[in-house]
Amino acid sequence: MKDASPQPIHLTDYTPPEYLVDDVHLTFRLDPTATRVLSRIALRPNPDAVSKRFFLHGEGVKAISTKIDGKDVTPRSVEHGIEVDAPDAPFVWEAEVEIDPQGNTALEGLYMSNGMYCTQCEAEGFRKITYYPDRPDVMAPFTVRIEGDAPVLLSNGNPTASGDGWAEWTDPWPKPSYLFALVAGDLIAREDSFTTMSGKEVDLKLWVRPGDEGKTAFGMEALKKSMTWDEEKYGREYDLDIFQIVAVSDFNMGAMENKGLNIFNTSAVLCSPETSTDANFERIEAIIAHEYFHNWTGNRIT
């Protein structure tokens, strides 16, 4: 029987990652109980690593296929993930796995919230989506394709292409896996825009379920005030073409600063003069500012 009590982790125990990630391509074929996740990850040995063990985190994922440089490989199951024999040179890891969002009651990784797909990857949720070096000192740009019948398909970064039943997103800024986000569902957006100090136009969207549109005005204004303050105080200009917030009723944290796609519990972003107190308004303004400020302090600078 494992000891479930928390164990201390000391800075002196830190070792650099054995492999670094240069690029990540993910494809999600959404299904409530059998979502397929296809990953294509470019890796290279870390010259500062103390070993050459190729280990990937993975929990609760069903492997369909695994390849290195296009050739099938057979991983070895170990605690918290898998080990694979890998070349001492740059290579491409490919995997297809199956996960069960509807059965994911831990609300970590990819899960269902009243018919909507949602993610929570901080601190160690990404390993429940696919095999990956799920640690904050491994950062890479992500390209994501989402396939499904939900009318709205969202991920980090900028939208690059879309069609009937699919959408693609690219986040050019390297990020750790705990900042990955995906949302898919029947949503309506309050839309606005913000002009940065250099004159760049940024699209703003606050996504909610139908019926909650009337509770989004204050949240949108709080977001624009936060963007202005970060520029005036620190000269920090927003660095993507779009910034989005999604309100999720079953979100297990107050809010999460996923790069370009913040996910909020509805209580932390929705309000109206008819039903909210002054304290509610103050709390929402503070949380929106806190999560937006993470765009630089915590996301770009990790």
Phi, psi and omega per residue, in radians:
M1 nan 2.311 -3.117
K2 -1.377 2.577 3.066
D3 -1.393 2.011 -3.068
A4 -1.485 -0.069 -3.111
S5 -1.242 2.571 -3.132
P6 -1.045 2.449 3.123
Q7 -1.943 2.380 -3.135
P8 -1.182 2.514 3.046
I9 -2.100 2.150 -3.047
H10 -1.823 2.540 3.110
L11 -1.018 -0.565 -3.140
T12 -1.158 -0.286 3.130
D13 -1.513 -0.083 -3.060
Y14 -1.155 2.388 2.970
T15 -2.294 2.493 -3.133
P16 -1.109 2.691 3.084
P17 -1.095 2.496 -3.123
E18 -1.214 -0.573 -3.139
Y19 -2.287 2.555 3.077
L20 -1.856 2.646 -3.107
V21 -1.874 2.226 3.134
D22 -1.683 -0.487 -3.033
D23 -2.838 2.493 -3.138
V24 -2.278 2.227 3.001
H25 -2.099 2.180 3.134
L26 -2.160 2.436 2.990
T27 -2.161 2.223 3.106
F28 -1.926 2.145 3.004
R29 -1.885 1.674 -2.911
L30 -1.259 2.386 3.017
D31 -2.685 2.376 -3.050
P32 -0.947 -0.665 -3.083
T33 -2.013 -0.141 -3.080
A34 -2.572 1.071 3.074
T35 -1.273 2.312 3.046
R36 -1.707 2.327 3.091
V37 -2.094 2.080 3.101
L38 -1.871 2.176 -3.120
S39 -2.081 2.499 3.042
R40 -2.357 1.924 -2.944
I41 -2.184 2.176 3.091
A42 -1.587 2.127 -3.100
L43 -2.174 2.817 3.036
R44 -2.611 2.633 3.126
P45 -1.078 2.474 3.089
N46 -1.512 2.050 -3.110
P47 -1.112 -0.315 3.141
D48 -1.621 -0.001 -3.089
A49 -1.245 2.622 3.129
V50 -1.609 -0.165 3.073
S51 -2.551 3.007 3.128
K52 -2.035 0.463 3.104
R53 -1.240 2.189 3.089
F54 -1.684 1.778 -3.097
F55 -2.097 2.396 3.055
L56 -2.191 2.334 3.035
H57 -1.210 2.603 3.064
G58 -3.032 2.186 -3.127
E59 -2.412 2.198 3.080
G60 1.254 0.338 3.103
V61 -1.874 2.479 3.137
K62 -1.760 2.022 -3.109
A63 -1.295 2.252 3.035
I64 -1.749 -0.780 3.077
S65 -2.706 2.640 3.089
T66 -2.465 2.383 -3.083
K67 -2.483 2.652 2.938
I68 -2.179 2.141 -3.099
D69 0.894 0.708 3.053
G70 1.466 -0.069 -3.116
K71 -1.874 2.386 -3.140
D72 -1.052 2.434 3.061
V73 -2.298 2.773 3.141
T74 -2.021 1.809 -3.139
P75 -1.208 2.740 3.026
R76 -1.818 2.246 3.117
S77 -1.299 2.246 3.085
V78 -2.356 3.055 -3.133
E79 -1.049 2.232 3.091
H80 1.283 0.082 3.130
G81 2.944 -2.488 -3.082
I82 -2.375 2.730 2.979
E83 -2.065 2.559 3.135
V84 -2.481 2.499 2.999
D85 -1.250 2.157 -3.053
A86 -2.266 2.677 3.137
P87 -1.243 2.679 3.076
D88 -1.533 0.997 -3.087
A89 -2.915 2.877 3.104
P90 -1.008 2.492 3.134
F91 -2.692 2.979 3.124
V92 -2.012 2.158 3.064
W93 -1.698 2.291 3.072
E94 -2.217 2.416 3.098
A95 -2.545 2.556 2.937
E96 -2.122 2.174 -3.125
V97 -2.265 2.860 3.080
E98 -2.132 2.376 3.114
I99 -2.313 2.870 -3.057
D100 -2.088 1.521 -3.114
P101 -1.050 -0.665 -3.094
Q102 -1.182 -0.590 3.131
G103 -1.492 -0.005 -3.100
N104 -1.490 1.449 -3.103
T105 -1.431 -0.118 3.083
A106 -1.290 -0.277 -3.120
L107 1.012 0.641 3.037
E108 -2.236 2.437 -2.993
G109 1.500 -2.434 3.104
L110 -1.775 2.166 -3.107
Y111 -2.456 2.996 3.130
M112 -1.801 2.402 3.069
S113 -2.233 1.692 -3.140
N114 0.896 0.863 3.094
G115 1.516 -0.044 -3.136
M116 -1.907 2.372 3.039
Y117 -1.384 2.414 -3.091
C118 -2.640 2.691 3.100
T119 -2.132 2.664 2.884
Q120 -2.486 1.943 -3.019
C121 -1.928 -0.192 3.043
E122 -1.478 2.248 0.117
A123 -1.707 -0.520 -3.030
E124 -2.345 0.724 -3.099
G125 -1.531 -0.407 -3.060
F126 -1.130 -0.512 3.135
R127 -1.157 -0.218 3.058
K128 -1.601 0.066 3.095
I129 -1.825 -0.789 3.097
T130 -2.834 3.032 3.092
Y131 -1.286 2.300 -3.063
Y132 -2.950 2.652 2.985
P133 -1.288 1.472 -2.953
D134 -1.463 1.321 3.135
R135 -2.511 2.592 -2.969
P136 -1.234 -0.227 3.131
D137 -1.640 0.151 3.018
V138 -1.919 1.955 -3.050
M139 -2.180 2.534 -3.105
A140 -2.791 2.712 2.984
P141 -1.300 2.555 -3.085
F142 -2.078 2.393 2.909
T143 -2.065 2.256 -3.001
V144 -2.254 2.307 2.999
R145 -2.019 2.271 -3.140
I146 -2.050 2.230 3.101
E147 -2.100 2.211 -3.134
G148 3.105 3.013 -3.073
D149 -1.643 0.068 3.077
A150 -1.220 2.480 -3.113
P151 -1.205 -0.408 -3.138
V152 -2.158 2.200 -3.106
L153 -2.226 1.954 -2.992
L154 -2.164 2.582 2.967
S155 -2.646 -3.020 -3.104
N156 -1.196 2.773 2.951
G157 1.487 -2.606 -3.084
N158 -1.796 2.495 3.034
P159 -1.232 2.314 -3.099
T160 -2.001 -0.471 3.121
A161 -2.912 2.718 3.087
S162 -2.802 2.815 3.108
G163 -2.790 -2.911 -3.130
D164 -1.202 1.867 3.091
G165 1.506 0.247 3.102
W166 -2.727 2.745 3.069
A167 -2.683 2.598 3.116
E168 -2.179 2.453 -3.116
W169 -2.302 2.511 3.097
T170 -2.266 2.188 3.029
D171 -1.894 1.859 -3.046
P172 -1.319 -0.242 -3.068
W173 -1.583 2.205 3.108
P174 -0.993 2.339 3.134
K175 -2.484 2.691 3.012
P176 -1.293 2.785 -3.040
S177 -1.147 -0.379 -3.123
Y178 -1.205 -0.230 3.110
L179 -1.683 0.073 3.083
F180 -1.203 2.519 3.105
A181 -2.552 2.562 3.030
L182 -2.550 2.370 3.046
V183 -2.405 2.373 3.086
A184 -2.522 2.234 -3.135
G185 3.051 -2.985 3.115
D186 -1.581 1.720 -3.018
L187 -2.297 2.715 3.063
I188 -2.163 2.447 -3.080
A189 -1.904 2.408 2.819
R190 -1.513 2.138 -3.028
E191 -1.944 2.511 3.098
D192 -2.711 -2.978 3.089
S193 -2.613 2.849 3.132
F194 -2.423 2.308 3.090
T195 -1.731 2.085 -3.083
T196 -1.312 3.027 -3.077
M197 -1.150 -0.334 3.085
S198 -1.658 0.034 3.116
G199 1.635 0.125 3.128
K200 -1.360 2.353 3.120
E201 -1.601 2.179 -3.136
V202 -1.985 2.212 3.060
D203 -1.323 2.401 3.105
L204 -2.105 2.333 3.108
K205 -2.418 2.302 3.060
L206 -2.041 1.851 -3.016
W207 -1.582 2.352 3.122
V208 -2.464 2.936 3.014
R209 -1.288 2.631 3.069
P210 -0.933 2.304 -3.102
G211 1.873 -0.317 -3.134
D212 -1.785 0.120 -3.073
E213 -1.021 -0.586 -3.088
G214 -1.262 -0.050 -3.105
K215 -1.916 0.319 -2.994
T216 -1.911 -0.184 -3.018
A217 -1.084 -0.810 -3.100
F218 -1.139 -0.711 3.135
G219 -1.066 -0.715 3.128
M220 -1.143 -0.737 3.118
E221 -1.155 -0.638 3.101
A222 -1.118 -0.659 3.103
L223 -1.101 -0.811 -3.121
K224 -1.137 -0.646 3.075
K225 -1.111 -0.672 3.131
S226 -1.146 -0.728 3.132
M227 -1.117 -0.704 3.105
T228 -1.126 -0.779 -3.100
W229 -1.095 -0.731 -3.117
D230 -1.127 -0.593 3.080
E231 -1.245 -0.842 -3.053
E232 -1.212 -0.622 -3.074
K233 -1.457 -0.743 -3.007
Y234 -2.166 -0.031 -3.121
G235 1.213 0.446 -3.089
R236 -1.657 1.879 3.141
E237 -1.634 2.444 -3.140
Y238 -1.090 2.499 -2.888
D239 -2.013 0.255 3.018
L240 -2.215 3.045 -3.133
D241 -1.470 -0.265 -3.058
I242 -2.574 2.506 3.015
F243 -2.209 2.295 -3.041
Q244 -2.292 2.541 3.003
I245 -2.174 2.405 3.069
V246 -2.124 2.293 3.094
A247 -1.653 2.135 -3.075
V248 -2.209 2.178 -3.051
S249 -1.222 -0.553 -3.090
D250 -1.739 0.311 -3.130
F251 -1.204 2.281 -2.970
N252 -1.517 0.118 3.024
M253 -2.266 2.909 3.096
G254 -1.081 -0.833 3.119
A255 -2.903 2.824 -3.093
M256 -2.449 2.352 -2.966
E257 -1.515 0.520 3.134
N258 -0.775 2.385 -3.024
K259 -0.976 1.981 3.057
G260 1.310 -0.148 -3.115
L261 -2.464 1.364 3.120
N262 -1.252 2.417 3.071
I263 -2.001 2.234 -3.065
F264 -2.115 2.513 2.821
N265 -1.142 2.475 -3.078
T266 -0.952 -0.579 -3.109
S267 -1.177 -0.290 -3.074
A268 -1.736 0.041 -3.097
V269 -2.490 -0.427 -3.082
L270 -1.735 2.360 3.120
C271 -2.812 2.840 3.075
S272 -2.669 2.657 3.138
P273 -1.048 -0.463 -3.084
E274 -1.309 -0.496 -2.997
T275 -2.176 -0.104 -3.034
S276 -1.982 2.567 3.106
T277 -1.587 2.981 3.062
D278 -1.025 -0.663 3.131
A279 -1.114 -0.650 3.082
N280 -1.064 -0.801 -3.136
F281 -1.089 -0.758 -3.136
E282 -1.116 -0.724 -3.139
R283 -1.115 -0.779 -3.122
I284 -1.112 -0.768 3.125
E285 -1.059 -0.714 -3.120
A286 -1.192 -0.716 -3.109
I287 -1.209 -0.748 3.112
I288 -1.050 -0.767 3.112
A289 -1.093 -0.802 -3.125
H290 -0.984 -0.851 -3.087
E291 -1.226 -0.664 3.114
Y292 -1.132 -0.727 -3.118
F293 -1.086 -0.410 3.065
H294 -1.098 -0.325 -3.101
N295 -0.937 -0.672 3.042
W296 -1.755 -0.904 -3.055
T297 -1.524 1.490 -3.125
G298 2.310 -0.625 3.112
N299 -1.671 -1.143 3.100
R300 -1.203 -0.571 3.135
I301 -1.996 1.663 -3.071
T302 -1.932 nan nan
